[in-house]
Amino acid sequence: MRSPSLARRLFLLAALWSALSLALAGVVLVAVFRASAERAFDERLEVNLKTLIGAVGSEIEQTGFIKAPDNLGEPRFELPLSGWYWMVRSEPDGKVVAASNSLTGEVLASPFDLGVVPDANGVARSSVIGPDTQTLRALERRIAIDDDKNYRVVVAGDTGGLSRDLFTFSVQTIAILALVGIGLVLTTFIQVRIGLKPLERMRQALFRIRTGEAERLEGEFPSEIAPLAQELNALIEANREVVERARTQVGNLAHALKTPLSVITNEARGSQVPFAGLVSEQAALMRDQIQNYLERARIAAQRRVIGVVTEVGPVLERLVRAMRRIHADRDLEIQLINHEGLRFRGEQQDLEEMAGNLIDNACKWARSRVRVEISARPGTGLERNFMSVLVDDDGPGISPEKRAEIGKRGKRLDETVPGTGLGLSIVTELAALYGGRLDLGDSPLGGFRCELTLPVL
Protein backbone atom coordinates (compact mmCIF):
# COMPACT_ATOMS: atom_id res chain seq x y z
CA MET A 1 0.00 0.00 0.00
CA ARG A 2 1.38 3.36 -1.01
CA SER A 3 1.88 5.77 1.91
CA PRO A 4 0.61 9.37 1.67
CA SER A 5 3.05 11.87 0.19
CA LEU A 6 4.99 14.26 2.39
CA ALA A 7 3.26 17.24 0.76
CA ARG A 8 -0.16 15.75 1.50
CA ARG A 9 0.78 15.05 5.11
CA LEU A 10 2.04 18.59 5.68
CA PHE A 11 -1.00 20.08 3.96
CA LEU A 12 -3.49 17.95 5.91
CA LEU A 13 -1.79 18.67 9.24
CA ALA A 14 -1.71 22.41 8.55
CA ALA A 15 -5.33 22.42 7.36
CA LEU A 16 -6.47 20.43 10.39
CA TRP A 17 -4.61 22.71 12.81
CA SER A 18 -6.01 25.81 11.07
CA ALA A 19 -9.56 24.43 11.25
CA LEU A 20 -9.27 23.57 14.94
CA SER A 21 -7.65 26.90 15.80
CA LEU A 22 -10.26 28.93 13.93
CA ALA A 23 -13.11 26.88 15.40
CA LEU A 24 -11.75 27.47 18.91
CA ALA A 25 -11.26 31.17 18.13
CA GLY A 26 -14.87 31.38 16.92
CA VAL A 27 -16.20 29.77 20.10
CA VAL A 28 -14.12 32.11 22.26
CA LEU A 29 -15.17 35.21 20.29
CA VAL A 30 -18.87 34.34 20.49
CA ALA A 31 -18.59 33.59 24.22
CA VAL A 32 -16.77 36.88 24.88
CA PHE A 33 -19.33 38.82 22.84
CA ARG A 34 -22.20 37.06 24.62
CA ALA A 35 -20.74 37.86 28.06
CA SER A 36 -20.10 41.47 27.06
CA ALA A 37 -23.60 41.93 25.60
CA GLU A 38 -25.28 40.38 28.63
CA ARG A 39 -23.19 42.51 30.97
CA ALA A 40 -24.12 45.66 29.04
CA PHE A 41 -27.80 44.62 29.11
CA ASP A 42 -27.66 44.09 32.86
CA GLU A 43 -25.94 47.45 33.36
CA ARG A 44 -28.72 49.14 31.39
CA LEU A 45 -31.34 47.43 33.54
CA GLU A 46 -29.46 48.47 36.66
CA VAL A 47 -29.54 52.10 35.54
CA ASN A 48 -33.30 51.81 35.00
CA LEU A 49 -33.68 50.11 38.38
CA LYS A 50 -31.73 52.84 40.21
CA THR A 51 -33.65 55.54 38.38
CA LEU A 52 -36.94 53.88 39.30
CA ILE A 53 -35.92 53.49 42.97
CA GLY A 54 -34.87 57.12 43.12
CA ALA A 55 -38.13 58.29 41.57
CA VAL A 56 -40.25 56.08 43.86
CA GLY A 57 -38.38 57.21 46.97
CA SER A 58 -38.74 60.87 46.00
CA GLU A 59 -42.52 60.52 45.44
CA ILE A 60 -43.04 58.82 48.79
CA GLU A 61 -41.09 61.45 50.67
CA GLN A 62 -42.97 64.30 48.94
CA THR A 63 -46.51 62.94 48.77
CA GLY A 64 -46.51 59.98 51.10
CA PHE A 65 -47.75 57.55 48.46
CA ILE A 66 -46.42 55.99 45.21
CA LYS A 67 -47.35 56.93 41.71
CA ALA A 68 -45.85 56.12 38.34
CA PRO A 69 -42.81 58.30 37.60
CA ASP A 70 -43.21 60.66 34.69
CA ASN A 71 -39.90 59.88 32.95
CA LEU A 72 -37.39 57.05 33.46
CA GLY A 73 -35.40 57.69 30.28
CA GLU A 74 -36.91 54.69 28.48
CA PRO A 75 -39.99 55.42 26.33
CA ARG A 76 -40.71 51.71 25.85
CA PHE A 77 -41.95 51.55 29.45
CA GLU A 78 -45.02 53.45 28.15
CA LEU A 79 -45.71 51.22 25.12
CA PRO A 80 -48.08 48.27 25.67
CA LEU A 81 -46.33 44.90 25.71
CA SER A 82 -43.12 46.53 24.45
CA GLY A 83 -40.94 44.05 26.36
CA TRP A 84 -39.69 46.65 28.82
CA TYR A 85 -41.53 46.66 32.18
CA TRP A 86 -41.26 47.76 35.78
CA MET A 87 -43.33 47.07 38.85
CA VAL A 88 -43.36 48.01 42.57
CA ARG A 89 -44.80 45.71 45.27
CA SER A 90 -45.33 46.36 48.91
CA GLU A 91 -44.15 43.95 51.57
CA PRO A 92 -45.06 41.68 53.13
CA ASP A 93 -48.44 41.39 51.34
CA GLY A 94 -46.90 41.48 47.81
CA LYS A 95 -49.54 43.92 46.58
CA VAL A 96 -48.73 45.75 43.33
CA VAL A 97 -48.68 49.44 44.19
CA ALA A 98 -47.32 50.76 40.88
CA ALA A 99 -46.47 49.39 37.42
CA SER A 100 -45.42 50.58 34.00
CA ASN A 101 -48.06 51.25 31.36
CA SER A 102 -46.39 48.63 29.15
CA LEU A 103 -47.64 45.84 31.45
CA THR A 104 -51.30 46.63 30.58
CA GLY A 105 -52.49 45.14 33.86
CA GLU A 106 -50.30 42.04 33.80
CA VAL A 107 -48.21 40.99 36.79
CA LEU A 108 -44.45 40.73 36.29
CA ALA A 109 -42.70 37.66 37.66
CA SER A 110 -40.39 38.31 40.60
CA PRO A 111 -36.81 36.88 40.88
CA PHE A 112 -37.25 36.80 44.67
CA ASP A 113 -40.36 34.64 44.29
CA LEU A 114 -38.31 32.28 42.11
CA GLY A 115 -35.84 31.82 44.96
CA VAL A 116 -32.97 33.80 43.41
CA VAL A 117 -30.37 34.90 45.96
CA PRO A 118 -29.43 38.58 45.65
CA ASP A 119 -25.83 39.66 45.06
CA ALA A 120 -23.70 41.87 47.33
CA ASN A 121 -25.62 44.94 46.17
CA GLY A 122 -28.92 43.33 47.09
CA VAL A 123 -29.98 42.85 43.46
CA ALA A 124 -31.51 39.53 42.35
CA ARG A 125 -31.08 38.67 38.65
CA SER A 126 -33.02 36.08 36.72
CA SER A 127 -34.61 35.21 33.39
CA VAL A 128 -38.40 35.16 33.54
CA ILE A 129 -41.35 34.73 31.22
CA GLY A 130 -43.29 37.92 30.79
CA PRO A 131 -46.50 38.93 29.07
CA ASP A 132 -47.11 37.44 25.64
CA THR A 133 -44.59 34.67 26.54
CA GLN A 134 -41.68 37.04 26.13
CA THR A 135 -38.30 35.98 27.52
CA LEU A 136 -37.21 38.72 29.90
CA ARG A 137 -34.17 39.55 31.96
CA ALA A 138 -35.41 40.80 35.36
CA LEU A 139 -33.61 42.66 38.16
CA GLU A 140 -35.25 43.07 41.56
CA ARG A 141 -34.27 44.88 44.76
CA ARG A 142 -35.84 45.55 48.17
CA ILE A 143 -36.06 49.13 49.45
CA ALA A 144 -37.11 50.51 52.85
CA ILE A 145 -38.59 54.02 52.95
CA ASP A 146 -39.61 54.11 56.60
CA ASP A 147 -39.50 51.49 59.27
CA ASP A 148 -42.99 50.36 58.35
CA LYS A 149 -42.81 50.84 54.57
CA ASN A 150 -40.87 48.17 52.61
CA TYR A 151 -41.13 47.62 48.87
CA ARG A 152 -39.76 45.38 46.12
CA VAL A 153 -38.87 47.06 42.84
CA VAL A 154 -38.41 44.95 39.71
CA VAL A 155 -37.31 46.04 36.22
CA ALA A 156 -37.31 43.71 33.20
CA GLY A 157 -36.26 43.93 29.57
CA ASP A 158 -36.90 41.71 26.53
CA THR A 159 -33.79 39.65 25.58
CA GLY A 160 -35.10 38.88 22.09
CA GLY A 161 -33.06 41.71 20.61
CA LEU A 162 -29.99 40.47 22.50
CA SER A 163 -30.49 36.96 21.10
CA ARG A 164 -30.83 38.35 17.57
CA ASP A 165 -27.63 40.37 18.02
CA LEU A 166 -25.84 37.26 19.26
CA PHE A 167 -27.08 35.22 16.30
CA THR A 168 -26.04 37.92 13.81
CA PHE A 169 -22.61 38.20 15.42
CA SER A 170 -22.17 34.39 15.37
CA VAL A 171 -23.07 34.16 11.67
CA GLN A 172 -20.74 37.02 10.76
CA THR A 173 -17.94 35.52 12.86
CA ILE A 174 -18.34 32.11 11.21
CA ALA A 175 -18.33 33.68 7.75
CA ILE A 176 -15.22 35.75 8.45
CA LEU A 177 -13.34 32.85 10.05
CA ALA A 178 -14.34 30.58 7.16
CA LEU A 179 -12.85 33.06 4.69
CA VAL A 180 -9.73 33.31 6.84
CA GLY A 181 -9.56 29.50 6.99
CA ILE A 182 -9.83 29.19 3.20
CA GLY A 183 -7.08 31.79 2.86
CA LEU A 184 -4.89 29.89 5.33
CA VAL A 185 -5.47 26.60 3.53
CA LEU A 186 -4.55 28.14 0.17
CA THR A 187 -1.50 29.79 1.70
CA THR A 188 -0.45 26.50 3.29
CA PHE A 189 -0.87 24.69 -0.02
CA ILE A 190 1.32 27.24 -1.78
CA GLN A 191 3.92 27.11 1.01
CA VAL A 192 4.08 23.32 0.90
CA ARG A 193 4.41 23.26 -2.89
CA ILE A 194 7.13 25.90 -2.89
CA GLY A 195 8.87 24.46 0.17
CA LEU A 196 9.08 20.95 -1.30
CA LYS A 197 10.12 22.13 -4.77
CA PRO A 198 13.82 21.36 -4.10
CA LEU A 199 12.91 17.74 -3.29
CA GLU A 200 11.08 17.48 -6.61
CA ARG A 201 14.18 18.88 -8.37
CA MET A 202 16.29 16.28 -6.58
CA ARG A 203 13.89 13.51 -7.65
CA GLN A 204 14.11 14.64 -11.27
CA ALA A 205 17.90 14.80 -11.04
CA LEU A 206 18.01 11.24 -9.67
CA PHE A 207 15.69 10.12 -12.46
CA ARG A 208 18.09 11.61 -15.02
CA ILE A 209 20.95 9.72 -13.39
CA ARG A 210 18.97 6.47 -13.37
CA THR A 211 18.07 6.86 -17.03
CA GLY A 212 21.64 7.65 -18.02
CA GLU A 213 21.03 11.32 -18.91
CA ALA A 214 23.33 12.58 -16.14
CA GLU A 215 26.18 11.23 -14.02
CA ARG A 216 25.67 13.14 -10.76
CA LEU A 217 23.32 15.51 -8.96
CA GLU A 218 23.79 19.00 -10.33
CA GLY A 219 22.36 22.35 -9.25
CA GLU A 220 21.95 24.39 -6.10
CA PHE A 221 19.92 22.96 -3.22
CA PRO A 222 18.81 24.55 0.08
CA SER A 223 21.14 24.16 3.02
CA GLU A 224 18.78 21.61 4.64
CA ILE A 225 19.09 19.07 1.79
CA ALA A 226 22.45 20.08 0.31
CA PRO A 227 24.25 17.50 2.54
CA LEU A 228 21.88 14.82 1.22
CA ALA A 229 22.80 15.75 -2.36
CA GLN A 230 26.49 15.55 -1.47
CA GLU A 231 26.07 12.12 0.12
CA LEU A 232 24.16 10.85 -2.90
CA ASN A 233 26.91 12.06 -5.23
CA ALA A 234 29.49 10.37 -3.00
CA LEU A 235 27.45 7.15 -3.10
CA ILE A 236 27.29 7.27 -6.90
CA GLU A 237 31.04 7.79 -7.15
CA ALA A 238 31.68 4.95 -4.69
CA ASN A 239 29.41 2.69 -6.76
CA ARG A 240 31.39 3.48 -9.91
CA GLU A 241 34.66 2.81 -8.13
CA VAL A 242 33.42 -0.58 -6.88
CA VAL A 243 32.30 -1.53 -10.37
CA GLU A 244 35.61 -0.43 -11.88
CA ARG A 245 37.58 -2.43 -9.31
CA ALA A 246 35.40 -5.47 -10.02
CA ARG A 247 36.02 -5.17 -13.75
CA THR A 248 39.74 -4.79 -13.19
CA GLN A 249 39.86 -7.86 -10.95
CA VAL A 250 37.84 -9.87 -13.46
CA GLY A 251 40.26 -8.92 -16.22
CA ASN A 252 43.29 -9.70 -14.06
CA LEU A 253 41.87 -13.11 -13.14
CA ALA A 254 41.13 -13.91 -16.77
CA HIS A 255 44.67 -13.06 -17.83
CA ALA A 256 46.19 -14.90 -14.85
CA LEU A 257 44.35 -18.14 -15.67
CA LYS A 258 44.56 -17.96 -19.46
CA THR A 259 48.25 -18.76 -19.79
CA PRO A 260 48.39 -21.72 -17.32
CA LEU A 261 45.34 -23.31 -18.91
CA SER A 262 46.80 -22.87 -22.40
CA VAL A 263 50.06 -24.52 -21.29
CA ILE A 264 48.19 -27.46 -19.70
CA THR A 265 46.04 -27.89 -22.81
CA ASN A 266 49.00 -27.75 -25.23
CA GLU A 267 51.03 -30.24 -23.14
CA ALA A 268 48.12 -32.63 -22.95
CA ARG A 269 47.50 -32.47 -26.69
CA GLY A 270 51.15 -33.24 -27.38
CA SER A 271 51.03 -36.45 -25.35
CA GLN A 272 49.59 -39.78 -26.53
CA VAL A 273 48.87 -41.32 -23.15
CA PRO A 274 45.19 -41.76 -22.15
CA PHE A 275 45.72 -39.55 -19.11
CA ALA A 276 46.55 -36.63 -21.43
CA GLY A 277 43.13 -36.83 -23.04
CA LEU A 278 41.47 -36.68 -19.65
CA VAL A 279 43.60 -33.64 -18.69
CA SER A 280 42.75 -31.91 -21.98
CA GLU A 281 39.05 -32.57 -21.47
CA GLN A 282 39.06 -31.29 -17.89
CA ALA A 283 41.14 -28.23 -18.84
CA ALA A 284 38.59 -27.33 -21.52
CA LEU A 285 35.83 -27.77 -18.96
CA MET A 286 37.74 -25.54 -16.53
CA ARG A 287 38.11 -22.90 -19.21
CA ASP A 288 34.38 -22.94 -19.91
CA GLN A 289 33.51 -22.78 -16.24
CA ILE A 290 35.97 -19.96 -15.58
CA GLN A 291 34.64 -18.02 -18.56
CA ASN A 292 31.08 -18.54 -17.36
CA TYR A 293 31.71 -17.34 -13.80
CA LEU A 294 33.84 -14.43 -14.99
CA GLU A 295 30.98 -13.42 -17.24
CA ARG A 296 28.55 -13.66 -14.34
CA ALA A 297 30.83 -11.51 -12.20
CA ARG A 298 31.01 -8.93 -14.98
CA ILE A 299 27.22 -8.88 -15.28
CA ALA A 300 26.72 -8.64 -11.52
CA ALA A 301 29.02 -5.63 -11.45
CA GLN A 302 27.48 -3.94 -14.48
CA ARG A 303 23.88 -4.32 -13.31
CA ARG A 304 24.74 -2.24 -10.25
CA VAL A 305 25.95 0.66 -12.35
CA ILE A 306 23.45 3.48 -11.99
CA GLY A 307 22.13 4.88 -15.24
CA VAL A 308 22.86 1.95 -17.63
CA VAL A 309 19.89 1.60 -20.00
CA THR A 310 19.31 -0.02 -23.39
CA GLU A 311 16.66 0.67 -26.03
CA VAL A 312 14.80 -2.62 -26.46
CA GLY A 313 13.22 -2.16 -29.89
CA PRO A 314 16.40 -1.65 -31.97
CA VAL A 315 18.17 -4.57 -30.25
CA LEU A 316 15.32 -7.00 -31.00
CA GLU A 317 15.04 -5.76 -34.58
CA ARG A 318 18.74 -6.44 -35.18
CA LEU A 319 18.46 -9.90 -33.64
CA VAL A 320 15.44 -10.79 -35.80
CA ARG A 321 17.24 -9.63 -38.96
CA ALA A 322 20.28 -11.69 -38.00
CA MET A 323 18.16 -14.82 -37.38
CA ARG A 324 16.44 -14.40 -40.73
CA ARG A 325 19.82 -14.44 -42.43
CA ILE A 326 21.15 -17.35 -40.36
CA HIS A 327 18.07 -19.51 -41.05
CA ALA A 328 17.42 -18.25 -44.57
CA ASP A 329 17.72 -21.82 -45.97
CA ARG A 330 14.69 -22.94 -43.94
CA ASP A 331 12.39 -20.16 -45.12
CA LEU A 332 11.19 -19.39 -41.58
CA GLU A 333 8.66 -16.66 -40.92
CA ILE A 334 10.08 -14.64 -38.00
CA GLN A 335 7.59 -12.01 -36.83
CA LEU A 336 8.45 -9.19 -34.41
CA ILE A 337 5.68 -7.37 -32.53
CA ASN A 338 7.48 -4.42 -30.99
CA HIS A 339 6.43 -2.11 -28.15
CA GLU A 340 7.92 1.28 -28.84
CA GLY A 341 9.77 3.24 -26.20
CA LEU A 342 10.76 0.47 -23.78
CA ARG A 343 14.23 0.74 -22.24
CA PHE A 344 15.91 -2.17 -20.49
CA ARG A 345 17.66 -1.35 -17.20
CA GLY A 346 20.92 -3.10 -18.08
CA GLU A 347 23.71 -3.65 -20.59
CA GLN A 348 22.91 -4.00 -24.28
CA GLN A 349 25.11 -7.11 -24.73
CA ASP A 350 23.27 -8.86 -21.88
CA LEU A 351 19.90 -8.19 -23.51
CA GLU A 352 21.31 -9.41 -26.82
CA GLU A 353 22.59 -12.60 -25.20
CA MET A 354 19.31 -13.39 -23.44
CA ALA A 355 16.96 -12.56 -26.32
CA GLY A 356 19.36 -14.00 -28.90
CA ASN A 357 19.50 -17.38 -27.14
CA LEU A 358 15.71 -17.58 -26.93
CA ILE A 359 15.10 -16.56 -30.56
CA ASP A 360 17.86 -18.85 -31.87
CA ASN A 361 16.48 -21.76 -29.84
CA ALA A 362 12.97 -21.12 -31.23
CA CYS A 363 14.31 -20.99 -34.80
CA LYS A 364 16.10 -24.34 -34.35
CA TRP A 365 12.91 -26.08 -33.27
CA ALA A 366 10.28 -24.23 -35.33
CA ARG A 367 8.71 -25.85 -38.35
CA SER A 368 7.82 -22.65 -40.23
CA ARG A 369 7.01 -19.80 -37.88
CA VAL A 370 8.53 -17.87 -34.93
CA ARG A 371 6.88 -14.92 -33.22
CA VAL A 372 8.64 -12.45 -30.91
CA GLU A 373 6.36 -10.09 -28.97
CA ILE A 374 7.39 -7.34 -26.55
CA SER A 375 4.84 -6.04 -24.04
CA ALA A 376 5.03 -3.61 -21.13
CA ARG A 377 4.02 -4.53 -17.57
CA PRO A 378 3.75 -1.29 -15.56
CA GLY A 379 4.30 -1.57 -11.82
CA THR A 380 1.91 -0.18 -9.20
CA GLY A 381 2.91 2.21 -6.42
CA LEU A 382 6.59 1.78 -5.60
CA GLU A 383 6.96 -1.41 -7.68
CA ARG A 384 9.30 -1.38 -10.65
CA ASN A 385 8.15 -1.50 -14.25
CA PHE A 386 8.85 -4.68 -16.22
CA MET A 387 8.56 -5.91 -19.77
CA SER A 388 7.84 -9.35 -21.19
CA VAL A 389 9.62 -10.77 -24.24
CA LEU A 390 7.45 -13.63 -25.56
CA VAL A 391 9.17 -16.02 -27.99
CA ASP A 392 6.78 -18.56 -29.58
CA ASP A 393 7.40 -21.26 -32.17
CA ASP A 394 5.27 -23.84 -33.95
CA GLY A 395 7.64 -26.71 -33.28
CA PRO A 396 6.97 -29.99 -31.50
CA GLY A 397 6.93 -28.34 -28.05
CA ILE A 398 8.09 -29.87 -24.77
CA SER A 399 6.04 -31.74 -22.22
CA PRO A 400 5.65 -30.22 -18.72
CA GLU A 401 7.61 -33.15 -17.24
CA LYS A 402 10.69 -32.39 -19.34
CA ARG A 403 10.64 -28.59 -18.88
CA ALA A 404 12.27 -28.90 -15.45
CA GLU A 405 15.32 -30.48 -17.11
CA ILE A 406 15.79 -27.68 -19.65
CA GLY A 407 17.27 -25.13 -17.28
CA LYS A 408 20.02 -27.45 -16.07
CA ARG A 409 23.43 -26.44 -17.37
CA GLY A 410 24.54 -28.60 -20.30
CA LYS A 411 21.32 -30.62 -20.35
CA ARG A 412 20.07 -31.35 -23.90
CA LEU A 413 16.84 -33.18 -24.64
CA ASP A 414 17.63 -33.84 -28.30
CA GLU A 415 21.21 -34.44 -29.47
CA THR A 416 20.18 -34.15 -33.15
CA VAL A 417 19.84 -30.38 -32.88
CA PRO A 418 23.18 -28.55 -32.62
CA GLY A 419 23.97 -26.74 -29.37
CA THR A 420 25.76 -26.91 -26.04
CA GLY A 421 22.81 -27.07 -23.67
CA LEU A 422 23.88 -23.82 -22.02
CA GLY A 423 21.51 -21.36 -23.73
CA LEU A 424 18.45 -21.43 -21.47
CA SER A 425 20.62 -21.83 -18.38
CA ILE A 426 22.53 -18.67 -19.26
CA VAL A 427 19.27 -16.80 -19.92
CA THR A 428 17.84 -17.92 -16.55
CA GLU A 429 20.96 -16.81 -14.65
CA LEU A 430 21.21 -13.48 -16.46
CA ALA A 431 17.52 -12.70 -15.92
CA ALA A 432 17.82 -13.52 -12.20
CA LEU A 433 20.82 -11.19 -11.85
CA TYR A 434 18.68 -8.33 -13.18
CA GLY A 435 15.72 -9.17 -10.95
CA GLY A 436 13.75 -10.84 -13.75
CA ARG A 437 12.90 -14.43 -14.62
CA LEU A 438 12.35 -16.92 -17.44
CA ASP A 439 9.05 -18.83 -17.65
CA LEU A 440 8.41 -21.78 -19.98
CA GLY A 441 5.06 -22.91 -21.33
CA ASP A 442 2.94 -23.89 -24.30
CA SER A 443 2.75 -21.58 -27.29
CA PRO A 444 -0.54 -20.59 -28.96
CA LEU A 445 1.27 -21.41 -32.22
CA GLY A 446 1.33 -25.07 -31.14
CA GLY A 447 4.95 -25.33 -30.02
CA PHE A 448 7.07 -23.96 -27.17
CA ARG A 449 6.86 -20.55 -25.45
CA CYS A 450 9.60 -18.72 -23.53
CA GLU A 451 8.57 -15.63 -21.56
CA LEU A 452 11.46 -13.42 -20.47
CA THR A 453 10.60 -10.81 -17.81
CA LEU A 454 13.07 -7.93 -17.33
CA PRO A 455 13.02 -4.54 -15.57
CA VAL A 456 12.50 -1.43 -17.69
CA LEU A 457 12.21 2.31 -17.10
N, C-alpha and C positions, 0 to 999 in steps of 0.2 A: 504494500500500500504506500502510495506516494505521500510524504509528509508535506504540510503546508509550507509555502515559500516564506522566506524571511521577511520580504516586503509585506506579505499578507498578515503575518503575525504582528509586525510592528503597527500596521495600519489598524488591525482589529483591536489591539491593546489600547492604542491612542484613542480610537473612536469610543471604545467602551468606557475608558476613564473620562473622556469629555462628556459623554452622556450622563454618567453617574454624578460628575461634578456639577453639571448644569442642573440636573434634577434636584440635587441637594440644595444648590443655590436658589432654585425656584421655590422650594419648600420654605427655606429660611426667609426669603424676601416676602412671601405671602404671609408667613407667621408674624414677621416684624410689622408689616403694614396693618395686619388685623389688630395686633396689640396696640399700635399707635392710634388707629382709627377708634377702637373701643375706648381707649384712654381719653381721647379728645371728646368723644361723645359723652362720657361720664363727666368730664370737666364742664361741659356745656350744661348738663343737667344740674350739676352742683351749683353753678352760677344761678340758674333759674330757682333752685331750691333756696339758696341764701337770699335771693331777691324776694321770693315769696315769704320767707320767714320774717325778713325785715319789714315788709309791707303789712303782714298780719300783726306783728308786734306793735307797730306804730298805730294801727287802727284801734287795737284794743286799749292802748294807753290813752288815746285821744277820745274815743267814743264809748269805750267799755264793752263793745261787742265787735264781732267779726263781720266784715263784708268783703266782697270780691274786690281785689285791687284793680285800680283803673288801668295800669300799664306795667307789665313785667318784662317788656323788651322782646316779646315773642308773640306776634300777631296770630299764630296758629292756635294759641290757647282760646281764641274767640271763635274759631271756625268749627262747626259741628263735625264730630268724628274725624278730626284732622290728623289724629295720631299723637298729638301733644296735649297732655292733660295735667291738671293738678287738683288736689283735694285736701281739705283740712277736717280732721276728726277730733272730737273731744274725748278725753279719757275720764273715767274708765268705761263709760257706756258705749264708746265707739260710734257715736252719732255724728253724721256728716253735717258740719256747720257751715262749710263753704266749699264750692267746687268751680272749676272752670266751665265756661259756656260750651266748650268743645265736648264735654261729657254728655250733654243733652239728657241729664237725669240718670245716667248710669252710675254705678258704683265702681271705683277703681280698686283693683286688688292691692293688698298691703303686704310688703315684704316681711313686716313684723308678724303678720298673721300666718305667713308661710314658714315661720320659724327661723328666719335669717338672722344671724348674729351681727350686730352692728360693728363697724370698725372702731379705731381709736378716736375718731371724730364723732362717733355716735350715729353714723350714717349706715343704714342697711341697704344693700344693693342686690337686685334680683331681676330676673326676666319673668314677666308675667303676661297673661293673656288679657287683652283689653277689649273694649267694645268692638263689635264687628270682627271678632277673632283676630285682632291685630296682635302681633308679637311686640311687646313693649319692654323697654329697659326702665325699671322704676328705682328711685331713690327715696328713702323715707327717714325722717328724723323726728325725735320727740323734743318739744319745747315746753318750758314752764314760764307762764307770764306772772302769775301770783302763786302763792302757796296752794290755793285751791283751784287754780285754772291750769290744767295740763292739756296739751294738744299733740296730735301726730300730723305732720305735714308730709305729703307724698307728691312727687313730681315724676312724670313718666313721658318717654318719647318713643316714637315708632322706629324700630331698627330695620324696617324694610329698605329704607334708603341706604343704610350702612351695608346691608347684605348685597344690595345691587352694586355699590361701590367696590366691595370686596370681590364680587364676581368679575366685574369689569377689569379690575386690577389684575386678577389671576389670569384672565384670558390674555390681556396685553403682555403680562410677564412671560407666559408660556410661548406666545408668538415671538417675542423678542429673543428669548433664550433659544428657541428652535432655530431662528435665523443665525444666531451666534454659533449654535452647534453645527449647523450645515457649513458655515464658514470655517470653523475649526477642523471639521472632517476634510473639507477640500484642501485646507492648508496642510494638514497632516499628510494627505495623499501626495501632494506636491513635494513636501519635505522628504518623504520616504523615497519617492522616485528619484529625486535629485541626489539624496544622500547615498543611495545604493547604486548610483550610476557607475562609480569606479569599479564596483564588483562586476557589473555587466561588461565593462570594458575588459576586465581581467578574464572573464569567461570567454569572450570573443577572441582574446589574444591566445588563450590556451587552445581554443578550437582551431585557430590558424596553425598552431604548433602541431596539434594532433593530425591535421590534414596535410602537413608538409609545406604549408605556405610560409611559415616562419620558423626560426630556429630557437628563439628565446623571447621572453616577455619584454616588449618594448613600450616606451611611453612613461609619462609621469603619473604617479599614483599618490594619493594622500598619505600623510605620515603614518596613519593608523594601519594601512595595508601595504605600505612600501616594503617593510621587512618580509612580509609574506611573498611578495613578488621576487625579492632577492633570494629567498630560500628556494622558491620554485626554480629560478634560473640555476642556482647551485645544484639542485637535484637533477635537472636536465643535463648539465655538464658532467655530473658524476655518472649518470647513466651512459652517456656517450663514451666516457673514459673506460667504464667497465666493459662495454661492448668492444671497444678497440683492443683492450687487453685480451679479451677472449678470442678475438680474431687472430691476434698476434700469436697467442699460445697454440691455437689450432694449426696455424701455418707452421710454427716451429715443430710441433709434434709430427705433422705430416712429413716435413723434410727429414726429421730425425729418424723416422721409421722407414722411409722410402729406400734409403741406401742399404741398410741391413737386410731388408726383405729381398731386394734385388739380388744381393750377393748370394743369399740362401737359395733363391730360385735358380740362379744361373749355375751354382755348384751342383744342385740336385739334378738339373737337366743334363749336365755333363757326365753324370755317373750312370752306370747301367744296372746297378744293384736294385733289387725291389724296394729297399728302404728309401732310396732316392725318390722314387715315384711318390711314396707316401709323404715325404718331406715337401715335395713340390706341390702336391695337392693341398696339404695343410697350410703351406705358405700362401697359396692363392686364396684360400679361405680366410686366412688372417688379413690379407690385403683387402678383401671385400668387406670384412667386418670392421676393420679400422676405417676404411673409407666411409662406411655407413655411419658409424658413431661420430666421426669427425663432421660429417654432413649434418647430423642431428645437433651437434654442438653449435655449428655455425647457424643453423636455423633458430635454435633456442636463444642465441645471442641477438640475432637480427630481429626477431619478433618483439624484443623488448626495446627496440629503438623507437623513440617517440617520433611520429610524423611520417613513417614509411607507409605509403599507399600506392596502389596499383589500379589503373583503369581496367575493369573486367572485360568490357566489350571488345576492345582491340585485341587483347590477348587471346580470347576465344576464337575470334575471327581468323587470326593467324594460324591457330592450331587446326581449325577446320580446313583451311586451305591446304595446310601441309598434309593432313590425313587424306584429303582428296587426291593429292599427287602420289602419296605413298601407295594408296590402294586403288590407283587408277585402273589397274588390270582387272579388277573385280567389278567395276561399274557400280560401286555403292552409291546410294543416295544418302548424303550426309547433310542433314537439315539443322540450322542454327536458329533458335528463337531467342533473340537477345533482348535484355532489359536495359535500356539506355541509362547512363548516368551512375551505375553502381561502381563503387571503388572498394577494392579489397584492402583490408588493413594488414598488409604484409608485403613481402618481397615479390617482385614479378616472376623471378625464376622459380619460386616455390609454387606459385599459382600455375605456372606452365607445367611444372612437374606433376602436380596433382591432377589437373584437368587433362593433361596429355596422356597420362597413364590410363585414365578412365576411358577417354575417347579411343585410344589405340586398342585397348582391350575389347571395347564394343565392336570396333571395325573387324577385329580378328574373328569374332564369333558371329557377326551378323550375316544373314543370308543376302539381304539386298538393301536394308535401310537402317540408318542410325539417326537418332534425333537428340540434339543437345538443347536444353531449355534452361534459361536463367530466370529466376524469379526472386523478388525481394520479400523479406520477412521482417517488417518493422517491429522493433521492440516496444514495450509499453512501460511508461514511467522511467525508471532508472536502468532498465534492461538495455543491452546493446542491440543494435540492428544486425541482422544476418541476411545472407542470401543462400539460395539453394541452386546448385548446378545439377540438373537431372540429365543423365545419360542413359538413353533407352536403345535397345537393339531388337531385331526380330529373329534372333538366333534361337538355339534350342533351349536356352534358359538353364537354370540350376535349381535343383530341388531344395526345399528348406533344410533338409538334413545335411546337405553338403555345404551349405553357405557358411557354416561355422568353421569349416576347414580352409576357406578361401583366404582369410586374413592371416593365416600362419605363414611366417617367413619361409620362402622356398617351396611352399606346398603347391603342387600343380595337379589339377584334376584330370587333365588330358595332355599326354606327352606329345600328341600329334601336332599340336599348335605350338609354334615357336615362342619361347619366353623363358624367363628365369624363375618365375614364381614370386618375385619380389614386388611387383607393381602395386597391387592392392594393399600389401603390408606397408609399403612406403607411404601411400596415400593416407592410410589410417593414422600412421604415426605423425605425419606432417599436419593433418587436420587437427589432431589432438593437441599438438604444440601451439596451435593458434586458437584453441578454445572451441574448435568445431568438431565435426564427426562425419563418419561415412556410414550410410545405411544402405543395405542391400534388400532387393525385393523383386517382385514380378513386374514386368513392363506391360503397359497397355498395347504395345506392338506385338506381344506374344513371346518375347524373349526375356532378357535380364535387365534390371534397372539398378543403377547406382545413383544415390542421392548424396551429394557432397554439400555439407553445410559449413559456411565460413563467415566470419565477422566482416561487416562492411561499415562504411561511414553513412 
